[in-house]
Amino acid sequence: FNDTATTEIYTLSLHDALPILNTDYNSDYSGHTSPTDTTADVVIVCEDVNDYNFSVTTATHQANIGALLDKIRVRQPSAPIVLLGAPDNTGASKTFGTTYNTVNAAAVAARSNCYYHSGIAMNAALSSYWMADTFHLDGTGRQLLADDIDAYLTSIGI
């Protein structure tokens, strides 16, 4: 297997990402000695629902998102950063996106070259595509969400 792609995708919850960003980076896996030895075309942060599930206050969530965006900016000074908010899971009466939408938008607005795409815009479209665990989208739901993200990135010129 020879992976020549320059795109690296890391799936972490916010509470997992912050400690990692606070440590020195050295990864034999990626072949990079630090995250600043390459320049990303765009950094996409997909919001998870752990803060909601653990009843993290909106103020703490905003501070955590802000800290994450600031650390990314230090390591990627010119790349646009896009924060993708989680959609609500209305079938399970969970309001992830609605709960944190305003503070996410404020965290992004306070930083240059940052964008916020709220997942709550997808609530109606995704309402029929949640898996039985009520936390994950099925294949159709994931494709709808991916298409929505692609359209958003195109709309902002990325």
C-alpha positions as CSV (number, residue, x, y, z in Angstrom):
1,F,0.0,0.0,0.0
2,N,1.5,3.3,-1.1
3,D,-0.5,6.3,0.1
4,T,0.6,9.4,-1.8
5,A,-2.4,11.6,-0.8
6,T,-1.6,14.9,0.9
7,T,-5.0,15.0,2.7
8,E,-4.9,13.8,6.3
9,I,-8.2,13.3,8.1
10,Y,-8.3,13.0,11.9
11,T,-11.6,12.2,13.6
12,L,-11.5,13.4,17.2
13,S,-14.0,14.7,19.6
14,L,-13.2,18.2,20.9
15,H,-12.2,17.0,24.3
16,D,-9.8,14.6,22.6
17,A,-8.4,17.2,20.2
18,L,-7.5,19.9,22.7
19,P,-5.0,17.8,24.7
20,I,-3.4,16.5,21.5
21,L,-2.9,20.0,20.2
22,N,-1.3,20.9,23.5
23,T,1.5,18.4,23.0
24,D,4.5,18.3,20.7
25,Y,3.7,16.7,17.4
26,N,6.0,14.0,16.0
27,S,4.5,11.3,13.8
28,D,6.3,8.6,12.0
29,Y,3.0,7.6,10.4
30,S,2.5,10.8,8.5
31,G,6.1,11.4,7.6
32,H,5.9,15.0,8.8
33,T,8.0,16.3,11.6
34,S,5.5,19.0,12.6
35,P,2.0,20.1,11.4
36,T,3.6,23.3,10.0
37,D,5.9,21.6,7.5
38,T,3.0,21.4,5.0
39,T,0.3,23.9,4.2
40,A,-3.3,22.8,4.1
41,D,-5.6,24.0,1.5
42,V,-8.4,24.0,4.1
43,V,-8.9,22.7,7.6
44,I,-12.3,21.3,8.3
45,V,-13.4,20.7,11.9
46,C,-16.5,18.6,12.2
47,E,-18.2,19.2,15.4
48,D,-19.1,16.1,17.4
49,V,-21.9,15.7,20.0
50,N,-19.8,14.8,23.1
51,D,-20.1,18.2,24.6
52,Y,-23.9,18.0,24.3
53,N,-24.0,14.5,25.7
54,F,-21.8,15.5,28.7
55,S,-23.9,18.7,29.3
56,V,-21.0,21.1,28.7
57,T,-22.2,24.7,29.1
58,T,-22.4,26.8,26.0
59,A,-19.7,29.2,27.5
60,T,-17.3,26.3,28.0
61,H,-18.0,24.9,24.6
62,Q,-17.4,28.3,22.9
63,A,-14.1,28.7,24.8
64,N,-13.0,25.1,23.8
65,I,-13.9,25.7,20.1
66,G,-12.1,29.0,20.2
67,A,-9.0,27.4,21.7
68,L,-9.0,24.7,19.1
69,L,-9.4,27.2,16.2
70,D,-6.6,29.3,17.6
71,K,-4.2,26.3,17.9
72,I,-5.1,25.3,14.3
73,R,-4.4,28.9,13.1
74,V,-0.9,28.9,14.7
75,R,-0.1,25.7,12.8
76,Q,-1.9,26.7,9.6
77,P,-1.7,30.5,9.4
78,S,-3.1,30.9,5.9
79,A,-5.5,28.0,5.5
80,P,-9.2,28.7,5.7
81,I,-10.8,27.0,8.7
82,V,-14.3,25.6,8.3
83,L,-16.2,24.6,11.4
84,L,-19.1,22.2,10.6
85,G,-21.7,22.2,13.2
86,A,-23.5,19.0,14.1
87,P,-27.1,18.6,13.0
88,D,-29.9,18.0,15.5
89,N,-31.2,14.5,15.8
90,T,-34.8,15.4,16.0
91,G,-35.9,11.8,16.0
92,A,-34.2,11.3,19.3
93,S,-35.1,14.7,20.6
94,K,-31.5,15.8,20.7
95,T,-30.7,19.4,19.9
96,F,-26.9,19.3,19.3
97,G,-26.8,22.0,16.7
98,T,-29.5,24.2,18.1
99,T,-27.8,24.2,21.5
100,Y,-24.3,25.3,20.3
101,N,-25.2,27.1,17.0
102,T,-25.0,30.7,18.3
103,V,-21.7,30.1,20.3
104,N,-20.1,28.3,17.3
105,A,-21.0,31.2,15.0
106,A,-19.6,33.7,17.6
107,A,-16.3,31.7,18.0
108,V,-15.8,31.7,14.2
109,A,-16.8,35.3,13.7
110,A,-14.1,36.4,16.2
111,R,-11.4,34.9,13.9
112,S,-10.2,35.8,10.5
113,N,-10.5,33.4,7.5
114,C,-12.8,31.1,9.5
115,Y,-16.2,30.0,8.4
116,Y,-19.1,28.2,10.2
117,H,-21.6,26.0,8.5
118,S,-24.4,25.0,10.8
119,G,-25.6,21.5,10.7
120,I,-29.1,22.5,11.8
121,A,-29.9,23.6,8.2
122,M,-29.9,19.8,7.4
123,N,-32.4,18.8,10.2
124,A,-35.4,18.2,7.9
125,A,-33.4,16.5,5.2
126,L,-31.7,14.1,7.6
127,S,-34.7,13.4,9.9
128,S,-35.4,10.0,8.2
129,Y,-31.8,8.8,8.0
130,W,-30.6,8.2,11.6
131,M,-29.5,4.7,12.5
132,A,-31.1,2.8,15.4
133,D,-28.4,4.1,17.8
134,T,-29.9,7.6,17.3
135,F,-26.3,9.0,17.0
136,H,-25.1,8.1,13.5
137,L,-26.5,8.7,10.1
138,D,-27.1,5.8,7.7
139,G,-25.4,5.7,4.3
140,T,-28.0,7.9,2.6
141,G,-27.8,10.4,5.4
142,R,-24.0,10.6,5.2
143,Q,-24.2,11.1,1.5
144,L,-26.8,14.0,1.9
145,L,-24.5,15.6,4.5
146,A,-21.4,15.2,2.3
147,D,-23.3,16.8,-0.6
148,D,-24.4,19.7,1.6
149,I,-20.8,20.2,2.9
150,D,-19.5,20.1,-0.7
151,A,-22.1,22.7,-1.8
152,Y,-21.1,25.0,1.2
153,L,-17.4,24.8,0.4
154,T,-18.1,25.7,-3.2
155,S,-20.3,28.6,-2.1
156,I,-17.5,30.1,-0.1
157,G,-14.9,29.6,-2.9
158,I,-13.1,26.6,-1.4
